[in-house]
Structures are given as structure tokens and as C-alpha cells.
Amino acid sequence: MSALVALPAKKHAAEVAVEKQQLALDWIKWQVANHAYALYVTNVGLERVENEVGLLSARQKDVAERMRAALGRGHVTRDTTVLAESAYHESVQQLDTLQQEHLKSGQELTRLLGLRPETQLTLVSLSDEPDGVPPEAVSRGLAELGRRRPDLLALRAAYVEQDERYREALLGQFPRLDIGVTRGRDTSRIYTSGLTVSVTLPLFNGNRGSIALEKATRGSLYEEYTQRLRDAYAAVNGISSQLNLLDNQLRSARSLETVLQASVTAARAEHDAGDMTLPVFADQESRLLLQRIATAKLANAVFQQQVELCTLIGVSAIDHQPLQ
């Protein structure tokens, strides 16, 4: 009889527990989906930087070879040649490091997608200017955070489940009524049957231990939910501030790149006319290529922060639409 009284609470708790597990699985799926996009962005960004460093390395190799030839003819000093060769070897080392990072990131993306290790992925290039997450998407995501993100919904479901278990513990403090059937047989094969009714009175503990435990667990889940919600708001605000800083740095980098490009164009004309030496012209070209590398790295950092922001507010990193 007592089991029937507590049955609704147990049934509801079991249903909510299944929902909680499904929501936890959905949160993992969301994270994997956006992490795959982040790896895609990383691979495309590394490929772009790798190409820029490859151009720099090839140019510096040509300059170093020409400096060695000029040194043999006595047209330049040894110091100038050594500087050119040092710059070339540094660019080679930088290129090797980038190629290793690119290989590692590509392998991680392949594993995440469940592809064979030898699979070669051809990734579509991204635009040079990252599309920022619309402010209205951020505002809407923050307003609906507790109703959208599966991890927060899972915690709410866990709270409801625990609330039902607390309700079940409360029911356990009342007298317990048990009804049963008894059957017997004597030596003359006469069968008897009857009903038994027993009442258990919780005179001493009143199920207080179970009630206190379930209540404390429910309170702990509530605190965890509110704390994670606060952490999410703080993380979104932090990334938004970081994105504002990175956006300003990226605009400055692109502006400087434009200035250097104009300077190199003018220097090339002077060098072709014989009014500028090769070391001076090569130095200006190297400055431009190094700035392009720095700009590409900044653009990739912006993309990464945008993906993280999208994950936090529960939208797709691709089109900024709410994740389902």
C-alpha cells in the first residue's frame, strides 16, 4: 500500500532522469559540433599562415643566395650576408613549426569526424574578414540561456528528479500500511488462506535521515545550477570584451598591412630603377610578409573566440542560429 502511495513520485523521478541523460548527451553533441567547426577554422587559418610563411621563406632564400653571390664579388659585406642567411633559417624553422601544428590539427579533425587516419580533407577557405556574432544573437542567447543550453536544462531536470525523491522521502515519515496474503497447509492437506494487515509506525526516526539527505542534495543541485548560470554569463561577458579587443587589433593590423603594401610597391619601383639596394628592398618585403602572418593569426584568434562565444550562448558557430 505504501509503495502505491510513493509510486507517482518514483515514476516522475525516473522519467525526469531519462530526460536529464538525454539533455546531457545533447550538450556533448553541441560541444562536438562547434569543436569540429573550431578545428576547421584552425586548419584553414594555419594553412593560410603557412602559405604566407612559405612565401617569406622562399623570398628570403632567394635574397640569401644573391647576397652570397654578391659577397663573392665583393659587392656586400659579410655581416649583410650573415643577416640575410639568419633571416632565411628563422623563416624555415617557423615554417616547420606551422607544418607540425597543421598536421596535428588536421589529424584531430579527422579523428573527431570518425574518418580513416589517411583521409585527406580539402577544406573551403574562410573569408578574410570574420563575420562577427550579431549583438542581437548574443542578447537573445543570454536571455534564453537557462531555457536553451542542454547542460543547464539537464541540471534543472536533475533538480526536478531530486525534488521527487525528496517528496518520496517525506511520504516515508507517515505510518506504513502493508497488506498481504497468507497461505498454509496442514498434514491432512487442508489449505488455508487469509489476509494480513500490518502498520509500521515511525515513532523514533520519522525517516528524518533520508529526508535531510534528499533535501540537502536538492539544495546542492540548485546551487550548482545557479553557479553555472552565473559562470556562463561571466564567460560570455569576458569573451565579448576579448572579441572587442581582438577586433580593434585586427583592424589596426589590416591598416598597417595596407600601409606596408603601398611602401613595398613604391620600393619595388625604386629597386627596379636601381635607386634602392636589394637588402633594403628585401627588408621591406619581409616586413610586409611578417605583418601578413600576424594579421592571419589575429583573424584566426577572432574566429576561435567567436566559436567559443557561440557555444556558450547555444547557437551554431556557422550561421549563428539557435542549436536544436
Phi and psi in degrees as GROMACS dihedral restraints (atoms count N, CA, C in turn):
[ dihedral_restraints ]
;  ai    aj    ak    al  type     phi  dphi    fc
    3     4     5     6     1   -64.5    20    10
    4     5     6     7     1   -35.2    20    10
    6     7     8     9     1   -63.2    20    10
    7     8     9    10     1   -36.2    20    10
    9    10    11    12     1   -67.2    20    10
   10    11    12    13     1   -35.0    20    10
   12    13    14    15     1   -64.2    20    10
   13    14    15    16     1   -41.2    20    10
   15    16    17    18     1   -86.6    20    10
   16    17    18    19     1    -5.0    20    10
   18    19    20    21     1   -59.4    20    10
   19    20    21    22     1   -46.0    20    10
   21    22    23    24     1   -57.7    20    10
   22    23    24    25     1   -41.9    20    10
   24    25    26    27     1   -64.6    20    10
   25    26    27    28     1   -42.2    20    10
   27    28    29    30     1   -64.9    20    10
   28    29    30    31     1   -42.0    20    10
   30    31    32    33     1   -64.5    20    10
   31    32    33    34     1   -45.4    20    10
   33    34    35    36     1   -64.3    20    10
   34    35    36    37     1   -40.0    20    10
   36    37    38    39     1   -62.0    20    10
   37    38    39    40     1   -40.5    20    10
   39    40    41    42     1   -65.9    20    10
   40    41    42    43     1   -40.7    20    10
   42    43    44    45     1   -63.9    20    10
   43    44    45    46     1   -42.9    20    10
   45    46    47    48     1   -68.1    20    10
   46    47    48    49     1   -33.5    20    10
   48    49    50    51     1   -63.0    20    10
   49    50    51    52     1   -39.8    20    10
   51    52    53    54     1   -64.6    20    10
   52    53    54    55     1   -43.0    20    10
   54    55    56    57     1   -61.6    20    10
   55    56    57    58     1   -39.8    20    10
   57    58    59    60     1   -61.5    20    10
   58    59    60    61     1   -43.3    20    10
   60    61    62    63     1   -65.6    20    10
   61    62    63    64     1   -38.7    20    10
   63    64    65    66     1   -65.9    20    10
   64    65    66    67     1   -39.8    20    10
   66    67    68    69     1   -66.1    20    10
   67    68    69    70     1   -39.4    20    10
   69    70    71    72     1   -62.6    20    10
   70    71    72    73     1   -38.0    20    10
   72    73    74    75     1   -67.2    20    10
   73    74    75    76     1   -39.6    20    10
   75    76    77    78     1   -61.9    20    10
   76    77    78    79     1   -38.7    20    10
   78    79    80    81     1   -64.0    20    10
   79    80    81    82     1   -39.2    20    10
   81    82    83    84     1   -64.3    20    10
   82    83    84    85     1   -41.7    20    10
   84    85    86    87     1   -61.9    20    10
   85    86    87    88     1   -43.7    20    10
   87    88    89    90     1   -58.2    20    10
   88    89    90    91     1   -47.5    20    10
   90    91    92    93     1   -63.7    20    10
   91    92    93    94     1   -40.6    20    10
   93    94    95    96     1   -64.9    20    10
   94    95    96    97     1   -42.5    20    10
   96    97    98    99     1   -61.7    20    10
   97    98    99   100     1   -48.1    20    10
   99   100   101   102     1   -72.2    20    10
  100   101   102   103     1   -30.7    20    10
  102   103   104   105     1   -66.7    20    10
  103   104   105   106     1   -37.5    20    10
  105   106   107   108     1   -62.4    20    10
  106   107   108   109     1   -40.9    20    10
  108   109   110   111     1   -66.8    20    10
  109   110   111   112     1   -38.1    20    10
  111   112   113   114     1   -62.6    20    10
  112   113   114   115     1   -40.4    20    10
  114   115   116   117     1   -66.3    20    10
  115   116   117   118     1   -37.8    20    10
  117   118   119   120     1   -60.2    20    10
  118   119   120   121     1   -46.7    20    10
  120   121   122   123     1   -60.5    20    10
  121   122   123   124     1   -42.8    20    10
  123   124   125   126     1   -61.5    20    10
  124   125   126   127     1   -44.8    20    10
  126   127   128   129     1   -64.5    20    10
  127   128   129   130     1   -43.7    20    10
  129   130   131   132     1   -65.2    20    10
  130   131   132   133     1   -41.4    20    10
  132   133   134   135     1   -64.4    20    10
  133   134   135   136     1   -42.7    20    10
  135   136   137   138     1   -64.9    20    10
  136   137   138   139     1   -37.5    20    10
  138   139   140   141     1   -64.1    20    10
  139   140   141   142     1   -38.8    20    10
  141   142   143   144     1   -65.9    20    10
  142   143   144   145     1   -46.7    20    10
  144   145   146   147     1   -64.9    20    10
  145   146   147   148     1   -38.7    20    10
  147   148   149   150     1   -61.0    20    10
  148   149   150   151     1   -40.1    20    10
  150   151   152   153     1   -64.7    20    10
  151   152   153   154     1   -40.8    20    10
  153   154   155   156     1   -64.0    20    10
  154   155   156   157     1   -43.6    20    10
  156   157   158   159     1   -67.3    20    10
  157   158   159   160     1   -34.7    20    10
  159   160   161   162     1   -61.4    20    10
  160   161   162   163     1   -41.9    20    10
  162   163   164   165     1   -63.2    20    10
  163   164   165   166     1   -43.5    20    10
  165   166   167   168     1   -61.9    20    10
  166   167   168   169     1   -43.9    20    10
  168   169   170   171     1   -65.0    20    10
  169   170   171   172     1   -42.4    20    10
  171   172   173   174     1   -64.0    20    10
  172   173   174   175     1   -40.7    20    10
  174   175   176   177     1   -66.6    20    10
  175   176   177   178     1   -43.2    20    10
  177   178   179   180     1   -68.8    20    10
  178   179   180   181     1   -31.0    20    10
  180   181   182   183     1   -64.1    20    10
  181   182   183   184     1   -43.3    20    10
  183   184   185   186     1   -63.0    20    10
  184   185   186   187     1   -42.0    20    10
  186   187   188   189     1   -65.6    20    10
  187   188   189   190     1   -41.9    20    10
  189   190   191   192     1   -62.3    20    10
  190   191   192   193     1   -41.6    20    10
  192   193   194   195     1   -65.7    20    10
  193   194   195   196     1   -40.5    20    10
  195   196   197   198     1   -69.7    20    10
  196   197   198   199     1   -32.8    20    10
  198   199   200   201     1   -67.4    20    10
  199   200   201   202     1   -38.6    20    10
  201   202   203   204     1   -65.1    20    10
  202   203   204   205     1   -40.5    20    10
  204   205   206   207     1   -65.8    20    10
  205   206   207   208     1   -40.4    20    10
  207   208   209   210     1   -67.7    20    10
  208   209   210   211     1   -34.1    20    10
  210   211   212   213     1   -64.0    20    10
  211   212   213   214     1   -39.0    20    10
  213   214   215   216     1   -64.3    20    10
  214   215   216   217     1   -28.3    20    10
  216   217   218   219     1   -90.2    20    10
  217   218   219   220     1    -5.0    20    10
  219   220   221   222     1    79.6    20    10
  220   221   222   223     1    21.5    20    10
  222   223   224   225     1   -89.4    20    10
  223   224   225   226     1   -19.4    20    10
  225   226   227   228     1  -133.7    20    10
  226   227   228   229     1   165.1    20    10
  228   229   230   231     1   -86.3    20    10
  229   230   231   232     1   163.9    20    10
  231   232   233   234     1   -65.9    20    10
  232   233   234   235     1   -35.7    20    10
  234   235   236   237     1   -59.8    20    10
  235   236   237   238     1   -41.2    20    10
  237   238   239   240     1   -63.6    20    10
  238   239   240   241     1   -39.9    20    10
  240   241   242   243     1   -67.6    20    10
  241   242   243   244     1   -42.4    20    10
  243   244   245   246     1   -62.7    20    10
  244   245   246   247     1   -41.7    20    10
  246   247   248   249     1   -62.0    20    10
  247   248   249   250     1   -41.1    20    10
  249   250   251   252     1   -65.1    20    10
  250   251   252   253     1   -42.0    20    10
  252   253   254   255     1   -69.2    20    10
  253   254   255   256     1   -37.5    20    10
  255   256   257   258     1   -63.4    20    10
  256   257   258   259     1   -42.5    20    10
  258   259   260   261     1   -62.4    20    10
  259   260   261   262     1   -38.6    20    10
  261   262   263   264     1   -65.3    20    10
  262   263   264   265     1   -46.2    20    10
  264   265   266   267     1   -66.5    20    10
  265   266   267   268     1   -34.1    20    10
  267   268   269   270     1   -65.0    20    10
  268   269   270   271     1   -40.3    20    10
  270   271   272   273     1   -67.5    20    10
  271   272   273   274     1   -34.0    20    10
  273   274   275   276     1   -64.6    20    10
  274   275   276   277     1   -43.2    20    10
  276   277   278   279     1   -63.9    20    10
  277   278   279   280     1   -41.2    20    10
  279   280   281   282     1   -63.7    20    10
  280   281   282   283     1   -39.1    20    10
  282   283   284   285     1   -66.2    20    10
  283   284   285   286     1   -41.1    20    10
  285   286   287   288     1   -61.0    20    10
  286   287   288   289     1   -42.8    20    10
  288   289   290   291     1   -62.7    20    10
  289   290   291   292     1   -43.9    20    10
  291   292   293   294     1   -64.1    20    10
  292   293   294   295     1   -39.5    20    10
  294   295   296   297     1   -65.0    20    10
  295   296   297   298     1   -37.6    20    10
  297   298   299   300     1   -66.6    20    10
  298   299   300   301     1   -42.8    20    10
  300   301   302   303     1   -63.3    20    10
  301   302   303   304     1   -41.5    20    10
  303   304   305   306     1   -63.3    20    10
  304   305   306   307     1   -42.9    20    10
  306   307   308   309     1   -63.3    20    10
  307   308   309   310     1   -45.0    20    10
  309   310   311   312     1   -63.4    20    10
  310   311   312   313     1   -44.2    20    10
  312   313   314   315     1   -66.0    20    10
  313   314   315   316     1   -38.9    20    10
  315   316   317   318     1   -64.8    20    10
  316   317   318   319     1   -40.4    20    10
  318   319   320   321     1   -65.1    20    10
  319   320   321   322     1   -38.3    20    10
  321   322   323   324     1   -64.8    20    10
  322   323   324   325     1   -40.7    20    10
  324   325   326   327     1   -65.6    20    10
  325   326   327   328     1   -40.4    20    10
  327   328   329   330     1   -62.3    20    10
  328   329   330   331     1   -43.5    20    10
  330   331   332   333     1   -64.2    20    10
  331   332   333   334     1   -41.7    20    10
  333   334   335   336     1   -64.0    20    10
  334   335   336   337     1   -35.8    20    10
  336   337   338   339     1   -81.3    20    10
  337   338   339   340     1    -4.6    20    10
  339   340   341   342     1    73.1    20    10
  340   341   342   343     1    27.9    20    10
  342   343   344   345     1   -94.0    20    10
  343   344   345   346     1   164.3    20    10
  345   346   347   348     1   -67.1    20    10
  346   347   348   349     1   145.6    20    10
  348   349   350   351     1   -55.8    20    10
  349   350   351   352     1   -32.7    20    10
  351   352   353   354     1   -83.6    20    10
  352   353   354   355     1     1.0    20    10
  354   355   356   357     1   -64.6    20    10
  355   356   357   358     1   131.8    20    10
  357   358   359   360     1  -102.5    20    10
  358   359   360   361     1   117.1    20    10
  360   361   362   363     1   -92.7    20    10
  361   362   363   364     1   135.5    20    10
  363   364   365   366     1  -106.5    20    10
  364   365   366   367     1   109.8    20    10
  366   367   368   369     1  -100.5    20    10
  367   368   369   370     1   137.5    20    10
  369   370   371   372     1   -72.8    20    10
  370   371   372   373     1   137.4    20    10
  372   373   374   375     1   -69.3    20    10
  373   374   375   376     1   151.0    20    10
  375   376   377   378     1   -91.4    20    10
  376   377   378   379     1   163.4    20    10
  378   379   380   381     1   -70.1    20    10
  379   380   381   382     1   153.2    20    10
  381   382   383   384     1   -65.4    20    10
  382   383   384   385     1   -30.3    20    10
  384   385   386   387     1  -106.8    20    10
  385   386   387   388     1   108.9    20    10
  387   388   389   390     1   -61.0    20    10
  388   389   390   391     1   136.7    20    10
  390   391   392   393     1   -80.4    20    10
  391   392   393   394     1   117.2    20    10
  393   394   395   396     1   -69.6    20    10
  394   395   396   397     1   156.3    20    10
  396   397   398   399     1   -70.3    20    10
  397   398   399   400     1   124.4    20    10
  399   400   401   402     1   -57.1    20    10
  400   401   402   403     1   137.6    20    10
  402   403   404   405     1   -56.6    20    10
  403   404   405   406     1   -34.9    20    10
  405   406   407   408     1   -67.7    20    10
  406   407   408   409     1   -30.5    20    10
  408   409   410   411     1   -68.7    20    10
  409   410   411   412     1   -37.8    20    10
  411   412   413   414     1   -67.0    20    10
  412   413   414   415     1   -45.5    20    10
  414   415   416   417     1   -62.4    20    10
  415   416   417   418     1   -44.8    20    10
  417   418   419   420     1   -65.2    20    10
  418   419   420   421     1   -40.2    20    10
  420   421   422   423     1   -63.4    20    10
  421   422   423   424     1   -40.7    20    10
  423   424   425   426     1   -67.1    20    10
  424   425   426   427     1   -39.9    20    10
  426   427   428   429     1   -66.4    20    10
  427   428   429   430     1   -31.5    20    10
  429   430   431   432     1  -105.7    20    10
  430   431   432   433     1    16.0    20    10
  432   433   434   435     1   -56.7    20    10
  433   434   435   436     1   -47.5    20    10
  435   436   437   438     1   -69.8    20    10
  436   437   438   439     1   -16.1    20    10
  438   439   440   441     1  -107.4    20    10
  439   440   441   442     1     1.9    20    10
  441   442   443   444     1  -118.9    20    10
  442   443   444   445     1   -47.2    20    10
  444   445   446   447     1   -72.4    20    10
  445   446   447   448     1   125.5    20    10
  447   448   449   450     1   -60.9    20    10
  448   449   450   451     1   -33.2    20    10
  450   451   452   453     1   -66.3    20    10
  451   452   453   454     1   -36.6    20    10
  453   454   455   456     1   -72.4    20    10
  454   455   456   457     1   -38.0    20    10
  456   457   458   459     1   -65.3    20    10
  457   458   459   460     1   -34.9    20    10
  459   460   461   462     1   -65.7    20    10
  460   461   462   463     1   -38.1    20    10
  462   463   464   465     1   -67.6    20    10
  463   464   465   466     1   -37.1    20    10
  465   466   467   468     1   -64.8    20    10
  466   467   468   469     1   -39.9    20    10
  468   469   470   471     1   -64.9    20    10
  469   470   471   472     1   -38.9    20    10
  471   472   473   474     1   -63.3    20    10
  472   473   474   475     1   -36.0    20    10
  474   475   476   477     1   -65.7    20    10
  475   476   477   478     1   -43.6    20    10
  477   478   479   480     1   -62.9    20    10
  478   479   480   481     1   -42.2    20    10
  480   481   482   483     1   -59.8    20    10
  481   482   483   484     1   -45.4    20    10
  483   484   485   486     1   -68.0    20    10
  484   485   486   487     1   -32.5    20    10
  486   487   488   489     1   -63.0    20    10
  487   488   489   490     1   -37.7    20    10
  489   490   491   492     1   -68.5    20    10
  490   491   492   493     1   -37.4    20    10
  492   493   494   495     1   -67.5    20    10
  493   494   495   496     1   -34.6    20    10
  495   496   497   498     1   -65.4    20    10
  496   497   498   499     1   -40.0    20    10
  498   499   500   501     1   -63.2    20    10
  499   500   501   502     1   -40.7    20    10
  501   502   503   504     1   -62.6    20    10
  502   503   504   505     1   -39.8    20    10
  504   505   506   507     1   -66.2    20    10
  505   506   507   508     1   -36.5    20    10
  507   508   509   510     1   -63.5    20    10
  508   509   510   511     1   -39.7    20    10
  510   511   512   513     1   -64.6    20    10
  511   512   513   514     1   -24.9    20    10
  513   514   515   516     1   -73.1    20    10
  514   515   516   517     1    -7.7    20    10
  516   517   518   519     1   -86.7    20    10
  517   518   519   520     1    -9.2    20    10
  519   520   521   522     1   -90.5    20    10
  520   521   522   523     1   159.2    20    10
  522   523   524   525     1   -53.6    20    10
  523   524   525   526     1   138.5    20    10
  525   526   527   528     1   -99.3    20    10
  526   527   528   529     1   124.6    20    10
  528   529   530   531     1  -107.3    20    10
  529   530   531   532     1   121.0    20    10
  531   532   533   534     1  -117.8    20    10
  532   533   534   535     1   128.9    20    10
  534   535   536   537     1  -119.3    20    10
  535   536   537   538     1   130.7    20    10
  537   538   539   540     1  -140.4    20    10
  538   539   540   541     1   173.7    20    10
  540   541   542   543     1  -116.2    20    10
  541   542   543   544     1   132.9    20    10
  543   544   545   546     1  -113.6    20    10
  544   545   546   547     1   143.4    20    10
  546   547   548   549     1  -135.5    20    10
  547   548   549   550     1   147.1    20    10
  549   550   551   552     1  -151.2    20    10
  550   551   552   553     1   166.8    20    10
  552   553   554   555     1  -149.1    20    10
  553   554   555   556     1   133.4    20    10
  555   556   557   558     1   -95.9    20    10
  556   557   558   559     1  -172.2    20    10
  558   559   560   561     1   -71.1    20    10
  559   560   561   562     1   -19.0    20    10
  561   562   563   564     1   -93.7    20    10
  562   563   564   565     1    15.0    20    10
  564   565   566   567     1    63.1    20    10
  565   566   567   568     1    36.7    20    10
  567   568   569   570     1   -98.6    20    10
  568   569   570   571     1   124.5    20    10
  570   571   572   573     1   -94.5    20    10
  571   572   573   574     1   140.1    20    10
  573   574   575   576     1  -129.4    20    10
  574   575   576   577     1   149.5    20    10
  576   577   578   579     1  -145.7    20    10
  577   578   579   580     1   156.9    20    10
  579   580   581   582     1  -170.9    20    10
  580   581   582   583     1   177.9    20    10
  582   583   584   585     1  -106.6    20    10
  583   584   585   586     1   145.6    20    10
  585   586   587   588     1  -122.6    20    10
  586   587   588   589     1   137.5    20    10
  588   589   590   591     1  -126.4    20    10
  589   590   591   592     1   126.1    20    10
  591   592   593   594     1  -131.8    20    10
  592   593   594   595     1   145.0    20    10
  594   595   596   597     1  -122.5    20    10
  595   596   597   598     1   124.7    20    10
  597   598   599   600     1  -102.7    20    10
  598   599   600   601     1   119.6    20    10
  600   601   602   603     1   -99.6    20    10
  601   602   603   604     1   116.9    20    10
  603   604   605   606     1   -76.6    20    10
  604   605   606   607     1    70.6    20    10
  606   607   608   609     1   -73.2    20    10
  607   608   609   610     1   -31.5    20    10
  609   610   611   612     1  -100.4    20    10
  610   611   612   613     1   -50.4    20    10
  612   613   614   615     1  -102.9    20    10
  613   614   615   616     1   -23.3    20    10
  615   616   617   618     1    57.8    20    10
  616   617   618   619     1    24.9    20    10
  618   619   620   621     1    59.1    20    10
  619   620   621   622     1    25.3    20    10
  621   622   623   624     1   -64.9    20    10
  622   623   624   625     1   -33.1    20    10
  624   625   626   627     1   -62.6    20    10
  625   626   627   628     1   -47.9    20    10
  627   628   629   630     1   -65.8    20    10
  628   629   630   631     1   -38.7    20    10
  630   631   632   633     1   -62.5    20    10
  631   632   633   634     1   -45.6    20    10
  633   634   635   636     1   -63.7    20    10
  634   635   636   637     1   -39.8    20    10
  636   637   638   639     1   -65.3    20    10
  637   638   639   640     1   -48.7    20    10
  639   640   641   642     1   -66.4    20    10
  640   641   642   643     1   -35.9    20    10
  642   643   644   645     1   -66.8    20    10
  643   644   645   646     1   -41.6    20    10
  645   646   647   648     1   -65.2    20    10
  646   647   648   649     1   -39.5    20    10
  648   649   650   651     1   -64.6    20    10
  649   650   651   652     1   -41.0    20    10
  651   652   653   654     1   -62.4    20    10
  652   653   654   655     1   -43.2    20    10
  654   655   656   657     1   -63.5    20    10
  655   656   657   658     1   -37.4    20    10
  657   658   659   660     1   -64.7    20    10
  658   659   660   661     1   -40.4    20    10
  660   661   662   663     1   -65.6    20    10
  661   662   663   664     1   -37.8    20    10
  663   664   665   666     1   -64.4    20    10
  664   665   666   667     1   -43.5    20    10
  666   667   668   669     1   -63.9    20    10
  667   668   669   670     1   -39.4    20    10
  669   670   671   672     1   -64.7    20    10
  670   671   672   673     1   -40.5    20    10
  672   673   674   675     1   -63.6    20    10
  673   674   675   676     1   -49.6    20    10
  675   676   677   678     1   -64.5    20    10
  676   677   678   679     1   -36.6    20    10
  678   679   680   681     1   -68.2    20    10
  679   680   681   682     1   -41.4    20    10
  681   682   683   684     1   -67.7    20    10
  682   683   684   685     1   -33.9    20    10
  684   685   686   687     1   -65.4    20    10
  685   686   687   688     1   -43.2    20    10
  687   688   689   690     1   -63.6    20    10
  688   689   690   691     1   -41.6    20    10
  690   691   692   693     1   -61.8    20    10
  691   692   693   694     1   -38.7    20    10
  693   694   695   696     1   -64.6    20    10
  694   695   696   697     1   -44.8    20    10
  696   697   698   699     1   -60.8    20    10
  697   698   699   700     1   -43.5    20    10
  699   700   701   702     1   -64.6    20    10
  700   701   702   703     1   -41.4    20    10
  702   703   704   705     1   -64.9    20    10
  703   704   705   706     1   -41.5    20    10
  705   706   707   708     1   -63.5    20    10
  706   707   708   709     1   -44.3    20    10
  708   709   710   711     1   -63.0    20    10
  709   710   711   712     1   -40.0    20    10
  711   712   713   714     1   -64.7    20    10
  712   713   714   715     1   -44.7    20    10
  714   715   716   717     1   -68.1    20    10
  715   716   717   718     1   -36.7    20    10
  717   718   719   720     1   -61.5    20    10
  718   719   720   721     1   -41.8    20    10
  720   721   722   723     1   -65.9    20    10
  721   722   723   724     1   -40.7    20    10
  723   724   725   726     1   -64.4    20    10
  724   725   726   727     1   -38.4    20    10
  726   727   728   729     1   -66.2    20    10
  727   728   729   730     1   -39.0    20    10
  729   730   731   732     1   -60.4    20    10
  730   731   732   733     1   -42.1    20    10
  732   733   734   735     1   -65.7    20    10
  733   734   735   736     1   -45.4    20    10
  735   736   737   738     1   -65.2    20    10
  736   737   738   739     1   -37.7    20    10
  738   739   740   741     1   -62.3    20    10
  739   740   741   742     1   -41.9    20    10
  741   742   743   744     1   -64.5    20    10
  742   743   744   745     1   -42.3    20    10
  744   745   746   747     1   -64.6    20    10
  745   746   747   748     1   -38.1    20    10
  747   748   749   750     1   -67.1    20    10
  748   749   750   751     1   -41.0    20    10
  750   751   752   753     1   -62.9    20    10
  751   752   753   754     1   -41.0    20    10
  753   754   755   756     1   -64.6    20    10
  754   755   756   757     1   -40.2    20    10
  756   757   758   759     1   -64.8    20    10
  757   758   759   760     1   -42.1    20    10
  759   760   761   762     1   -66.8    20    10
  760   761   762   763     1   -36.5    20    10
  762   763   764   765     1   -65.1    20    10
  763   764   765   766     1   -43.2    20    10
  765   766   767   768     1   -65.5    20    10
  766   767   768   769     1   -37.5    20    10
  768   769   770   771     1   -62.9    20    10
  769   770   771   772     1   -39.0    20    10
  771   772   773   774     1   -63.7    20    10
  772   773   774   775     1   -42.5    20    10
  774   775   776   777     1   -63.3    20    10
  775   776   777   778     1   -44.8    20    10
  777   778   779   780     1   -66.1    20    10
  778   779   780   781     1   -36.2    20    10
  780   781   782   783     1   -62.3    20    10
  781   782   783   784     1   -41.9    20    10
  783   784   785   786     1   -65.8    20    10
  784   785   786   787     1   -37.5    20    10
  786   787   788   789     1   -66.1    20    10
  787   788   789   790     1   -41.3    20    10
  789   790   791   792     1   -67.1    20    10
  790   791   792   793     1   -38.5    20    10
  792   793   794   795     1   -60.8    20    10
  793   794   795   796     1   -42.4    20    10
  795   796   797   798     1   -69.3    20    10
  796   797   798   799     1   -38.5    20    10
  798   799   800   801     1   -67.5    20    10
  799   800   801   802     1   -35.0    20    10
  801   802   803   804     1   -63.1    20    10
  802   803   804   805     1   -40.5    20    10
  804   805   806   807     1   -64.5    20    10
  805   806   807   808     1   -41.0    20    10
  807   808   809   810     1   -66.0    20    10
  808   809   810   811     1   -40.7    20    10
  810   811   812   813     1   -65.6    20    10
  811   812   813   814     1   -42.2    20    10
  813   814   815   816     1   -65.2    20    10
  814   815   816   817     1   -28.1    20    10
  816   817   818   819     1   -85.8    20    10
  817   818   819   820     1    -3.1    20    10
  819   820   821   822     1    83.3    20    10
  820   821   822   823     1    14.3    20    10
  822   823   824   825     1   -97.6    20    10
  823   824   825   826     1     0.2    20    10
  825   826   827   828     1  -140.5    20    10
  826   827   828   829     1   135.6    20    10
  828   829   830   831     1   -73.8    20    10
  829   830   831   832     1   158.6    20    10
  831   832   833   834     1   -61.9    20    10
  832   833   834   835     1   -45.1    20    10
  834   835   836   837     1   -57.5    20    10
  835   836   837   838     1   -40.2    20    10
  837   838   839   840     1   -67.9    20    10
  838   839   840   841     1   -43.5    20    10
  840   841   842   843     1   -65.4    20    10
  841   842   843   844     1   -41.6    20    10
  843   844   845   846     1   -63.3    20    10
  844   845   846   847     1   -36.1    20    10
  846   847   848   849     1   -64.9    20    10
  847   848   849   850     1   -40.6    20    10
  849   850   851   852     1   -67.5    20    10
  850   851   852   853     1   -39.1    20    10
  852   853   854   855     1   -63.0    20    10
  853   854   855   856     1   -40.5    20    10
  855   856   857   858     1   -64.2    20    10
  856   857   858   859     1   -39.2    20    10
  858   859   860   861     1   -61.3    20    10
  859   860   861   862     1   -41.7    20    10
  861   862   863   864     1   -64.7    20    10
  862   863   864   865     1   -45.6    20    10
  864   865   866   867     1   -65.9    20    10
  865   866   867   868     1   -38.4    20    10
  867   868   869   870     1   -64.3    20    10
  868   869   870   871     1   -36.8    20    10
  870   871   872   873     1   -68.4    20    10
  871   872   873   874     1   -36.7    20    10
  873   874   875   876     1   -62.5    20    10
  874   875   876   877     1   -39.5    20    10
  876   877   878   879     1   -63.0    20    10
  877   878   879   880     1   -45.5    20    10
  879   880   881   882     1   -63.3    20    10
  880   881   882   883     1   -39.1    20    10
  882   883   884   885     1   -65.7    20    10
  883   884   885   886     1   -42.5    20    10
  885   886   887   888     1   -63.5    20    10
  886   887   888   889     1   -38.8    20    10
  888   889   890   891     1   -66.4    20    10
  889   890   891   892     1   -39.6    20    10
  891   892   893   894     1   -64.2    20    10
  892   893   894   895     1   -43.0    20    10
  894   895   896   897     1   -61.2    20    10
  895   896   897   898     1   -40.2    20    10
  897   898   899   900     1   -66.3    20    10
  898   899   900   901     1   -38.2    20    10
  900   901   902   903     1   -63.9    20    10
  901   902   903   904     1   -38.2    20    10
  903   904   905   906     1   -63.6    20    10
  904   905   906   907     1   -44.9    20    10
  906   907   908   909     1   -57.6    20    10
  907   908   909   910     1   -45.6    20    10
  909   910   911   912     1   -61.7    20    10
  910   911   912   913     1   -43.8    20    10
  912   913   914   915     1   -65.9    20    10
  913   914   915   916     1   -35.7    20    10
  915   916   917   918     1   -65.3    20    10
  916   917   918   919     1   -40.6    20    10
  918   919   920   921     1   -62.8    20    10
  919   920   921   922     1   -42.8    20    10
  921   922   923   924     1   -63.0    20    10
  922   923   924   925     1   -41.1    20    10
  924   925   926   927     1   -63.6    20    10
  925   926   927   928     1   -42.3    20    10
  927   928   929   930     1   -61.9    20    10
  928   929   930   931     1   -40.1    20    10
  930   931   932   933     1   -63.5    20    10
  931   932   933   934     1   -41.3    20    10
  933   934   935   936     1   -66.3    20    10
  934   935   936   937     1   -37.5    20    10
  936   937   938   939     1   -94.5    20    10
  937   938   939   940     1     0.6    20    10
  939   940   941   942     1    77.1    20    10
  940   941   942   943     1    38.8    20    10
  942   943   944   945     1  -125.7    20    10
  943   944   945   946     1   161.3    20    10
  945   946   947   948     1   -70.6    20    10
  946   947   948   949     1   137.8    20    10
  948   949   950   951     1   -73.6    20    10
  949   950   951   952     1   -11.8    20    10
  951   952   953   954     1   -87.2    20    10
  952   953   954   955     1   -52.4    20    10
  954   955   956   957     1  -121.0    20    10
  955   956   957   958     1     3.9    20    10
  957   958   959   960     1    62.7    20    10
  958   959   960   961     1    23.1    20    10
  960   961   962   963     1   -92.3    20    10
  961   962   963   964     1   151.9    20    10
  963   964   965   966     1   -56.7    20    10
  964   965   966   967     1   135.1    20    10
  966   967   968   969     1   -74.6    20    10
  967   968   969   970     1   140.2    20    10
